[in-house]
Amino acid sequence: MAEAAEVSEGCRLPVLRRNQDNEDEWPLAEILSVKDISGRRLFYVHYIDFNKRLDEWVTPERLDLQRVQGPRKEAKTPTKNGLPGSRPDSPERDPKRKVEVVSPATPVPAATETSQASVFPQNGSARRAVAAQPGRKRKSACLGTDEDSQDSSDGAPSAPRMTGSLVSDRSHDDIVTRMKNIECIELGRHRLKPWYFSPYPQELTALPVLYLCEFCLKYGHSLRCLQRHLTKCDLRHPPGNEIYRKGTISFFEIDGRKNKSYSQNLCLLAKCFLDHKTLYYDTDPFLFYVMTEYDCKGFHIVGYFSKEKESTEDYNVACILTLPPYQRRGYGKLLIEFSYELSKVEGKTGTPEKPLSDLGLLSYRSYWSQTILEILMGLKAEGGERPQITINEISEITSIKKEDVISTLQYLNLINYYKGQYILTLSGDIVEGHERAMLKRVLRIDAKCLHFTPKDWSKRGKWC
């Protein structure tokens, strides 16, 4: 049996942890760092196949020293494109081609003895695209939006890996950035436990609590520093223009060049909960849309998304986050919906910055699925014919980029090829799941409350 002193960085071994069901388990973990405090050895471990936000410092008593594996180099595996392939005559090649929409009540012709029988079942019900994967429960991190997007009620569940980020980027994934460096953050009435590394000044990382002003997001060394700052800070809402208000929910548009300090502080805070490379200092080319909740003390930050002032890829979101105290309350989908409302006013179709992580894709597909199904279920038949709609028409109505419309329809397995034409088959399960999901979705954006005038940044100087 190995001794604790022999365990070094890169070693793998089982480590005792308490799961969400309050039960002990021994998952395999990798040692990322070792340190000695007052003569006691501590190990920073990453649980293999678990989200990085569960990484922690552990004592030798929690290590299974009988099953130590030496350090090893992991082979790089190429990532796969998640979009399905297309045939020359598939909807990807011809988005203007009309497809018929078949509801559960619509009689469907019986399948012939051809290869189409496996695509178009005789009962007219669409197959689920991905079966739910068995496995023990684990807490999953938020991509930045909302874990409520993991609800399988939209008709097509899936079991994602625990990556927890919007954009997958491991170019920065060295030992320093793999370790959480902030112990705790006090933001207004909330105390937050960071999930990931954030490049705050090094002298702040040794503090038990990092204090932030919840209105300007300036950081301080102590509670006394924060209290002294609050006597001088006159902000009670994010800087910038309030472009939306309904009830207690407001959105503020912030220019990354005009409000550089706030934007940089927002990015530092966001990095604590986003496991990917984000901007910290060069905020000039970006706009930030901060969602707040109002009470008698001011406008409290709930979440935000950023977008490029000029995007050659039609990205309408670069980075998106709902702060942990406000997750699982529908705010994530509200942020996504708001980004598409801005795209509608701009007269463009938009898409989030790619590539998406598994949870990022799941969150967006939940929104795309509900939005597209709303359109399809609202179609009316004319002259006894099945209702028809094109991919382009769906894209124009929703401002969702047509590639995302196609991939969502294929993910839900709604597209069937029958006798030379494409038919969208809405099964009873899909309809019922969508109706249940929409009953839960209480928060919606009211376009009448949006006061937004898009700017043509191409005609301006360096984003002035």
N, C-alpha and C positions, 0 to 999 in steps of 0.2 A: 504494500500500500504506500502511495506517495505521501510525502509530508506537505503541509500547507506552504512551507518555504520553497518547495520545489515547483509549485504552480506558477507559471509565468504568463505574460501576455500572449494571446493566440491559442492557449490551451482550451480544450473543450471538455466539459464534464457535466453530469447532472447537478442541478442546484435546487434546493428546496424553496418553493414559493407557495403562497396562499392564493388560490384562484377566486373567481367572482362568486362561486358557490360556497366560499369559506372552507374549502377542503385543501389539504396539503397535496402537492404534486411535485414531481422531480423532472421537469423538462430539461433537455440538453441546452447548455448555455456556453457562450464563448467569453473568455476573460479578455476584456479590452484594456484594463489598466489595473495596476497594483500600487497601493500606497501604505505607509506606516504612520499611524497617529498615536502618539503617546505609547509607543512600543507595541501597538496592536495592529495587525495586518488586515487591510480591507481590500476587497476585490470588486471592481466594477464589471458587471456581467451583462451580456445581451442574450436574451432567451431566443434560441434559434426558432424561426417560423412564428415568432410573436412580434407584435409591434414594438418599435424602438422606444416608445414612450413608457414601456414597462421596464426598461433598463434601470439598474439600481446598484448601489454599493451593498455588499453582503459581507458577513463575517465568515471565518473559516468553518464554523459549526454547520453552516448551510451547504457546504460543498461535499459531494460524494467523492472522496479522495481515492476510492477503490477503482474508479472507472475514468481515470484521467486519460485524455487523448492529447498527444503532442501537437504543437502548432503545425498548420498545413496551409498550403496555397490553394485557393479555390479557383477552379477553371471558370473562365468567363463564358457564359452561355448567351447566344444571340436572342434578342427579344423578337417576339412574333407580332405581326400586325393583327390587331383584333378585328379588322373589318373583313367580312366574308368576301370571297372572290366573286367575279361577275362573268356571266356569259355575254357573248356579243350582243344578244337581243334582250338583256336583262334591264331592269329599270335604271341601273346606274348609267347605262349608255344612252337612254332616251327618257330623261325626266319629264318630258312633255307628254309622254304616252299616257293615256287615260287608263285607270284601273277601276274595276267595278268593286263596290263595297257590298259585301254580303253579311247581313246580320243573322243572329241565331234563328230568327223567325222566318228567314227567307229560304225557300226550298232550293237545294243544291243538286245539280245533276249527279247521278251515280258515277263513280270513277270507272274508267274503262280498264281493260286488261293491258295496260301499258305501264311504263315507268312512272307515269303521273299518279298512279294509285298510292304510292308512298308519300307523295307530296300533298295530295288533296284527298283526305279521308272521306269515306262515304257519308259519314254523319255530318260533314261540313264543319267540324270543329278543328280549330288550329291546334297543333301540338305545341307543348311548351318547349321553348328553345333550349333551356338549360335546366337540368334537374337539380334539385337541392342536394348539396353534398352533405353526407353524414359527418359527424365529428363533435368533439366536446366543445362546449361554449367557451368563448374567449371574449374579453372586452376588446372592442375595436376602436381605433382612433378615428377621428373625424378628418376628412380631407380638408377641412376648413369650413364646410358648410353644415350639414345636418345629418346625424345618424338616422333620423327618421326616414331618410331616403332608402334605407336598407329594408324597409317594410316590403314584404313580398306581395302586398295587396294590389299592385298594379298589374299582376297577371303573369310576371315572368321573373321569378326569383333567381338569385345566383349567390354562390358563396365565394366572396373575394378573399385574396390574401390580405394580410394585415399590414399594408404599406402606409396608409394614412396620409398620403399627400396628393395634391392636385397634379403636380408635374413631377414625373419620376426623373430624378437627376442625381447620379451618384459620382459625378466628377469631383465633388468636394468631399467625398466620404472618407476622410482620413480619420485617424484616431482622435484628434482634437475635436472635430465637429461631430463625431459619433457619440460624444459624451455630453450629457446635460450639464450646463455650467451655472445655471441659476436655480437656487433652492426654492424660492417662493417669491411671488409678486403680489403686492397689495395695490389694487386698482379700485378706488372708490370704496364701496362697501364689500367688495369681493377680495378674497385671497385665492390666488391661482397657483397651481403647481405646474410649472412648465413641463412640456413633453420632450422638447428637443433643444439642441444647442442654439444659442443666439449670440451674435458678436457684440454684446455690450462691453464697455470698457472693463479691462481685466481686474481693476481694483474693486469692481462691484461684485465680482463672482464669488468672493469669499464671504459676502454678507448673508446672514440668515434670511433677511427679507429685503427685497428691492422695492422701494416705494415710488409709485408713478402718480402724477397728477392725471386724473381721469378725463380732464378736458383738453389739456395741451400735450399730455403724454410725456412730459419732461420727467426724467428720473432723478432720484435723490438718494443720498447715502443713508439717511435715517428718517424716522418719523418727525423729528424736530426740523430737519431740512424741508420736508414736505409741508409741514405746518407754516413755516416761514414763507415758503413759496406761495402757498394758498392766499396769504394776506396781500400778495402783489398780483397774482394772476386774475385777470378780469374776465377770462373766457368762461362761458357756461354752455358752450356748444363747440363742435369742431369749427375751425376757420373755414372760410369759403362760403358758397351760396347754398341756401336751403332751396332745393328744387322739388321737394315732395313732402307733403304732410297730410296724414289722415289719422285721426284719433291721436294716439300717443307716439305713432311711428313717423319719423322724419328721415330724409336722406339729404346729405350735404355733398356737394361737388367741390373737390379740393384740387387745385392745380399744383402739381409736384414741383414746379419752378417757383411759383409765387409763395407757397407755404412749404419751403424746403425742410425746415426744422421739424414741423409737425409730421410731414410725410416720412422723413427718416426715422423718427421715433415710432411711428405706426408700423413701419417695416420691421424694426427691431422687436417690437411686441409680437407681431404676427409670426416671426420666425420661431418664437418659443413654442408654437403650436402647429407649425407646418414643416414637414420633413422634406424640404427641397430647397434648392438654391433660390434665393429671392434677392431683389435689389435692396441696398441699404443707403447708398449715398447719391447715386445718379438717378434722382427722381424726376428730373426735368421733363423727360419724354412721356410722363405718365399722368393720368388723372385718377383720383381716388374718390370712390363713392362710399361714404360712411353712413351706415344705418344706426339711428339712435332711438332710444326710448325716453320719453319726456316725463318728468315729474316736477314737483315744486322746487327741487334743487338744481335742475338743469336738464340738459340732453345727454344721456349716458350712452356710451358707445356699446353697441350690440355686436356689430360685425362690419365688414367692408369688402369691397372688391376693387381691384385696380384694372386699368386698361390703357393701352398705348394710345397716344393722341393720333398717331398715324400707324396703321397696321396693314402691311401688304398681304397678310394672310387672312384678313377679315376676322381677326380675333376681337371679340367684344369683352373678354375677361382674360387678364393675365394671371391674377392671383386672387383667391377668395377665401374668406374666413368668417366663421361664426365663433365668437368667444365661448369657452366651455360653459360658463353659467347660463348661457342662453341656448344651448344646443337641445335638440329633441323637442323644440317648441314650434317648428315650422318656419323659423327665420332663414334657414339655409335656402329653402325653395323660394322664399320671398326675395332674397338677394339675386338668385338666378333669374326669377321672373322679371325683376327690375332691370337687369342687364339687357333682357330681350325687349322690354318696353322702350329703352333708350335706342335700341337698334331699329325699332319700328318708326320712331320719330326721325331718325337719321335716314330712313328709307333704305336700309341695308339688311342683309342677312348676316348673322354672326355665329361664332362658334368659340368655345373656350380654347385657350392655348393648349396645343398638343406637344408631346403625348400626355394622355391622362393616366394617372395611376388607376388601379382596380377600383378603389373606393371613389375616386373622382369620376370615373366612367359610370359607376353604379348610381351615384347621386344625380348626375346629369341625365342618364337614361331614364331614371324615375320621372324627372321633370319632363323630358321629351315625350315619354310614353303617355303621361297624363294629358299633356297639351295636344298631342296628335290625336289621341282617342277622343278628346272633347270635340275636335273638328269632325272626325269620321262619324261619331254618333249623332252629330247635329245635322248631317246631310239629309235632305228630303228626296224621296223618289218622285220622278216626274213622268207622267204618261204611262204608269205601270212598269217603267223600266227601273232597273237598279240604279241607285245614285252613282255618279262618276266624278272622279277628281284626279288631277295630275299631281305628281310629286312637286312640280314647280308651284302649283297653286297652294299646296300645303305650306311650302317654304315661304311664299309671299305673305300668307295670312299670319303665320307664327313668327316670322323672321329667323327661324331655325334654318341653318344652312342645309341645302338639299342632301349632301352626303350624310349628315346626321339624321335626317328624315329617313333615308333609305336604310341606314344601318339599324335604326330603331325598329322599323317595320320588320326587318329581317330578324332582329333579335327577338321580337315578340312572335315571330313566325306567322305573321299575318298575310304575307305575300304568297299566293299560290298561282301556278301557271296551268291554265286549263283551256284546251282547244284554241290555242293561238293568242290568248290574251291573259293579262294578269288580273287576278281577283283577290281583293282583301277580305278575308274571312274573319268576322268578329264572332268568336265562340261565346257561349254563355259564361264560361269561366272568366274570360277576358273582360266582358261587360260587367259582371258582378264584382270582380276585383277592382275595376276602375271606379265603380260607384262607391264602394267601401272606402277607397283611397280618397275620393273627393269629399266624402262626408267628414273625414279627418282634417282636410286641408281648409282650415277656417280663414287663415290669413291670406289675402290676395291683394295684388296691386290694383288700385283704382286709377285708370289712365286719366280721368278727369282731374285728379289731384296733382298730376305731374306738370310742372312748369319748367320746361327744358328747351333751350334753343341750341342746337348743335353748331359747333364752330368748324370752319374749314381751315384746318391747321396747315394744309399745303400752301395756303396763300400768305402765311405768316412767316416771320423770321424764325429764329431758333426757338420755336415754341413760345414766342413772346406774347 
